Amino acid sequence: MKEEDMIEVGSIVRSKYTVERHRARIGIVIQMREGAYVDQPLAQVFWPHCRDTGWVEAKDMEVVSANT
């Protein structure tokens, strides 16, 4: 993962996966923590389209806009 693509709190991220007939989900990272495996952090993401939060593996997300 390149340094400019590092996920951090405040980043806007998009899921690398799409569900049939749906666009990729876009959310805002609100918290980071270590995952169950080495070098696989988890990100808590706020999903504005459904007004909910959830934990995702950082490797499954890509940065749309970094927190600067």
KOLDREN-333399 format. One line per field, with one value per atom (N, C-alpha, C, O): residue number from 1; x, y, z. Coordinates in Angstrom, 2 decimals, always signed. Layout:
num	NUM/...
px	X/...
py	Y/...
pz	Z/...
//
This chain:
num	1/1/1/1/2/2/2/2/3/3/3/3/4/4/4/4/5/5/5/5/6/6/6/6/7/7/7/7/8/8/8/8/9/9/9/9/10/10/10/10/11/11/11/11/12/12/12/12/13/13/13/13/14/14/14/14/15/15/15/15/16/16/16/16/17/17/17/17/18/18/18/18/19/19/19/19/20/20/20/20/21/21/21/21/22/22/22/22/23/23/23/23/24/24/24/24/25/25/25/25/26/26/26/26/27/27/27/27/28/28/28/28/29/29/29/29/30/30/30/30/31/31/31/31/32/32/32/32/33/33/33/33/34/34/34/34/35/35/35/35/36/36/36/36/37/37/37/37/38/38/38/38/39/39/39/39/40/40/40/40/41/41/41/41/42/42/42/42/43/43/43/43/44/44/44/44/45/45/45/45/46/46/46/46/47/47/47/47/48/48/48/48/49/49/49/49/50/50/50/50/51/51/51/51/52/52/52/52/53/53/53/53/54/54/54/54/55/55/55/55/56/56/56/56/57/57/57/57/58/58/58/58/59/59/59/59/60/60/60/60/61/61/61/61/62/62/62/62/63/63/63/63/64/64/64/64/65/65/65/65/66/66/66/66/67/67/67/67/68/68/68/68
px	+0.84/+0.00/+0.89/+1.78/+0.65/+1.43/+1.09/+0.00/+2.04/+1.82/+0.63/-0.11/+0.43/-0.71/-2.04/-3.10/-2.00/-3.22/-3.50/-4.41/-2.76/-2.97/-4.30/-4.61/-5.07/-6.36/-6.12/-5.41/-6.71/-6.61/-7.94/-8.79/-8.11/-9.34/-9.57/-8.67/-10.78/-11.15/-11.10/-11.61/-10.49/-10.42/-11.79/-12.58/-12.06/-13.25/-12.82/-11.88/-13.52/-13.13/-14.28/-15.44/-13.91/-14.89/-14.57/-13.41/-15.60/-15.42/-14.87/-15.28/-13.93/-13.40/-14.39/-14.21/-15.43/-16.40/-17.74/-18.12/-18.44/-19.78/-20.78/-20.46/-21.96/-23.06/-23.82/-23.88/-24.39/-25.08/-26.03/-26.87/-25.89/-26.72/-26.62/-27.52/-25.55/-25.34/-23.95/-23.03/-23.81/-22.51/-21.70/-22.24/-20.40/-19.54/-19.95/-20.27/-19.94/-20.30/-19.18/-18.01/-19.56/-18.60/-18.90/-20.06/-17.84/-18.02/-16.86/-15.89/-16.96/-15.94/-15.38/-16.14/-14.06/-13.39/-13.48/-13.06/-14.03/-14.16/-13.28/-13.08/-12.73/-11.85/-11.04/-11.51/-9.81/-8.94/-8.50/-8.36/-8.28/-7.73/-7.06/-7.27/-6.24/-5.55/-6.55/-7.51/-6.32/-7.18/-6.69/-5.77/-7.28/-6.92/-5.57/-4.91/-5.14/-3.88/-2.92/-3.35/-1.63/-0.60/-0.76/-1.01/-0.62/-0.71/-2.04/-2.09/-3.12/-4.46/-5.39/-6.25/-5.22/-6.04/-7.51/-7.87/-8.34/-9.77/-10.11/-9.50/-11.09/-11.55/-13.04/-13.82/-13.43/-14.85/-15.29/-14.74/-16.27/-16.68/-18.13/-18.99/-18.38/-19.74/-20.23/-19.61/-21.37/-21.96/-23.11/-24.20/-22.91/-23.95/-25.25/-26.32/-25.20/-26.41/-27.41/-28.61/-26.91/-27.84/-27.75/-28.41/-26.92/-26.75/-26.41/-27.02/-25.42/-25.00/-23.47/-22.81/-22.91/-21.47/-21.21/-22.09/-20.00/-19.61/-18.11/-17.41/-17.61/-16.18/-15.88/-16.59/-14.82/-14.39/-12.88/-12.18/-12.39/-10.95/-10.41/-10.95/-9.37/-8.81/-8.37/-8.42/-7.93/-7.47/-8.60/-8.35/-9.85/-11.00/-11.52/-12.53/-10.81/-11.25/-10.17/-8.99/-10.57/-9.62/-9.94/-11.10/-8.89/-9.05/-9.53/-8.93/-10.63/-11.16/-10.56/-10.12/-10.55/-10.00/-9.33/-9.95/-8.05/-7.30/-7.54/-7.83/-7.42/-7.53/-6.24/-5.17/-6.33/-5.11/-5.11/-4.16
py	-1.17/+0.00/+1.24/+1.37/+2.14/+3.36/+4.28/+4.21/+5.14/+6.03/+6.95/+7.23/+7.44/+8.33/+7.59/+8.21/+6.26/+5.46/+4.90/+4.08/+5.32/+4.81/+5.33/+6.52/+4.43/+4.81/+5.34/+4.71/+6.48/+7.06/+7.72/+7.92/+8.06/+8.68/+9.96/+10.78/+10.12/+11.29/+11.05/+11.86/+9.94/+9.64/+9.24/+8.61/+9.60/+9.13/+7.91/+7.96/+6.80/+5.53/+4.93/+5.27/+4.02/+3.32/+1.83/+1.43/+1.03/-0.42/-0.85/-0.33/-1.81/-2.35/-3.29/-3.68/-3.66/-4.62/-3.94/-3.02/-4.39/-3.88/-5.01/-6.17/-4.66/-5.62/-5.46/-4.36/-6.53/-6.50/-5.31/-5.10/-4.56/-3.38/-2.25/-1.42/-2.20/-1.12/-0.52/-1.21/+0.72/+1.37/+0.99/+0.49/+1.24/+0.96/+1.86/+3.03/+1.31/+2.07/+3.04/+2.67/+4.28/+5.31/+5.72/+5.93/+5.84/+6.20/+7.00/+7.29/+7.37/+8.18/+7.36/+6.83/+7.26/+6.51/+7.31/+8.47/+6.68/+7.38/+6.79/+7.41/+5.58/+4.96/+3.86/+3.20/+3.66/+2.58/+1.74/+2.25/+0.44/-0.43/-1.61/-1.90/-2.31/-3.49/-4.61/-4.78/-5.36/-6.50/-7.76/-7.72/-8.88/-10.16/-10.66/-11.47/-10.17/-10.61/-9.44/-8.28/-9.73/-8.70/-7.95/-8.56/-6.64/-5.76/-5.84/-5.64/-6.12/-6.10/-5.30/-5.88/-3.97/-3.15/-3.13/-3.41/-2.78/-2.62/-1.14/-0.38/-0.75/+0.64/+0.66/-0.11/+1.55/+1.75/+2.86/+3.97/+2.57/+3.50/+3.93/+3.10/+5.23/+5.76/+5.78/+6.39/+5.10/+5.03/+6.03/+5.74/+7.22/+8.25/+7.87/+8.35/+7.02/+6.68/+5.88/+5.90/+5.16/+4.40/+4.86/+4.30/+5.89/+6.46/+5.41/+5.33/+4.60/+3.50/+3.42/+3.99/+2.70/+2.47/+0.97/+0.16/+0.63/-0.77/-0.92/-0.01/-2.09/-2.38/-3.11/-4.04/-2.68/-3.32/-3.53/-2.83/-4.47/-4.66/-3.56/-3.33/-2.90/-1.78/-2.21/-1.41/-3.46/-3.93/-4.01/-4.07/-4.03/-4.11/-2.73/-2.63/-1.68/-0.31/+0.42/+0.07/+1.42/+2.28/+3.72/+4.10/+4.53/+5.92/+6.74/+6.72/+7.47/+8.39/+9.76/+10.43/+10.19/+11.49/+11.34/+10.93/+11.67/+11.54/+12.73/+13.83/+12.48/+13.53/+14.34/+13.80/+15.62/+16.44/+17.53/+18.31
pz	+0.00/+0.00/+0.00/+0.84/-0.93/-1.01/+0.14/+0.70/+0.50/+1.64/+1.42/+2.36/+0.17/-0.07/-0.04/+0.06/-0.11/-0.07/+1.32/+1.47/+2.33/+3.68/+4.22/+4.13/+4.77/+5.36/+6.76/+7.55/+7.07/+8.41/+8.74/+7.87/+10.00/+10.46/+9.66/+9.51/+9.16/+8.37/+6.87/+6.10/+6.44/+5.01/+4.48/+5.18/+3.24/+2.55/+1.76/+0.97/+1.99/+1.38/+0.59/+0.78/-0.31/-1.14/-1.09/-1.11/-1.01/-1.02/-2.37/-3.41/-2.37/-3.61/-4.28/-5.43/-3.56/-4.07/-4.32/-3.60/-5.33/-5.60/-5.51/-5.78/-5.14/-5.10/-6.41/-6.95/-6.91/-8.19/-8.29/-7.42/-9.36/-9.67/-8.65/-8.57/-7.89/-6.93/-7.14/-7.59/-6.82/-6.87/-5.65/-4.66/-5.74/-4.58/-3.43/-3.62/-2.24/-1.05/-0.69/-0.71/-0.37/+0.02/+1.45/+1.82/+2.26/+3.66/+4.20/+3.49/+5.48/+6.16/+7.31/+8.13/+7.38/+8.45/+9.75/+9.80/+10.80/+12.08/+13.17/+14.21/+12.93/+13.92/+13.25/+12.32/+13.72/+13.23/+14.42/+15.53/+14.18/+15.23/+14.57/+13.39/+15.36/+14.87/+14.62/+15.37/+13.57/+13.27/+13.95/+14.77/+13.60/+14.19/+13.69/+14.35/+12.52/+11.92/+11.79/+11.75/+11.74/+11.63/+10.31/+9.27/+10.35/+9.17/+8.44/+7.22/+9.15/+8.56/+9.47/+10.15/+9.49/+10.39/+9.99/+8.85/+10.96/+10.74/+10.81/+11.55/+10.03/+10.03/+10.35/+9.78/+11.27/+11.51/+10.58/+10.62/+9.73/+8.69/+8.92/+9.24/+8.75/+8.77/+7.33/+6.45/+7.10/+5.76/+5.70/+6.21/+5.10/+5.13/+4.42/+4.81/+3.40/+2.66/+3.50/+3.23/+4.52/+5.38/+6.84/+7.71/+7.09/+8.43/+9.48/+10.54/+9.14/+10.00/+10.00/+9.13/+10.97/+11.01/+10.97/+11.27/+10.59/+10.57/+10.47/+10.03/+10.90/+10.84/+9.54/+9.17/+8.85/+7.61/+7.66/+8.40/+6.89/+6.78/+5.86/+4.78/+6.31/+5.54/+4.15/+3.21/+4.00/+2.69/+1.67/+0.46/+2.13/+1.24/+0.82/+0.13/+1.24/+0.95/+0.16/+0.25/-0.61/-1.30/-0.96/-0.82/-0.83/-0.43/-1.62/-2.70/-1.42/-2.43/-2.20/-3.14/-0.93/-0.54/+0.81/+1.79/+0.86/+2.11/+3.02/+2.57/+4.32/+5.32/+5.29/+5.57/+4.95/+4.87/+5.90/+5.97
//
